[in-house]
Amino acid sequence: MGRFATTALFYEELRPPYPPEFFSEVAQQLKLSRQHALIDLGTGPGLLALGFAPYVGRITGVDPEVEMLAAAREAAARAGASLALIEGKAETLPDEIGAFDIVTIGRALHWMEREPTLARLERLVTPDGVIAVCTSVSAPHSRNAWLDDYNAARRAWSPAKLWAESGSGDRTHRDLPAFFSGSHFRLADRILIETTHEVGVNDLARRVLTFSSSSPEALGDNVEAMLADVEARLVPFSRDGLVTEALVSVAQIARR
């Protein structure tokens, strides 16, 4: 079982969402059309693949976790979208998979081995294609007053070893210029969308369960105690059981 296996049930519902404005803006700037094919590496429950589905002609998702692929399959069925799914890692995709006009990578690049991933991307991206490394996260603490207390709770309940391995508990993207250094790809554009939404205190507390350092597997018998602690820390920042979350959604675009 992989380290994200026990997070699959919560990931789609609880991680910071990619807002519709993000997909439409990226699609517009990249001039996506039904003639384009997209592959999402480390697709998880298919958030990026399905978000871009209305703007491209064909979507494929790749993930090593069977549980994540099951969640993606169910999400595609609910959306009425045709999503081809492949169990495996980006680094080991077979050549016969072909090439794609856009390769998306969400909260997954930091788990990929650099050299084999770059080698695969050289063959996976069409000559005029792009790589879009995407993320949607809570805006800096000055815009989310609750975030310091929230992260303090995550740190307090996460096993120290897993927290250290995950790099502050929420692994971020690699240094992208360094990642692409020496390859044929270079960072060309950065597309940023800022939005706000309301999230329930209970849902925001349960989001902790979607991180590898504080997954149900990592927390064991402490899940309920952790949820109670996080909720108690969030209540002072809530109104009618809701917390306002400012989001920053970014797509960093690499081209040949």
Secondary structure, 3 states (H helix, E strand, C coil): CCCCHHHHHHHHHHCCCCCHHHHHHHHHHHCCCCCCEEEEECCCCCHHHHHHHHHCCEEEEEECCHHHHHHHHHHHHHHCCCEEEEECCHHHCCHHHCCEEEEEECCCHHHCCHHHHHHHHHHHEEEEEEEEEEEEEECCHHHCCCHHHHHHHHHHHCCHHHHHHCCCCCCCCCCHHHHHCCCCCEEEEEEEEEEEEEEEHHHHHHHHHHCHHHCHHHHHHHHHHHHHHHHHHHHHHCECCEEEEEEEEEEEEEEC
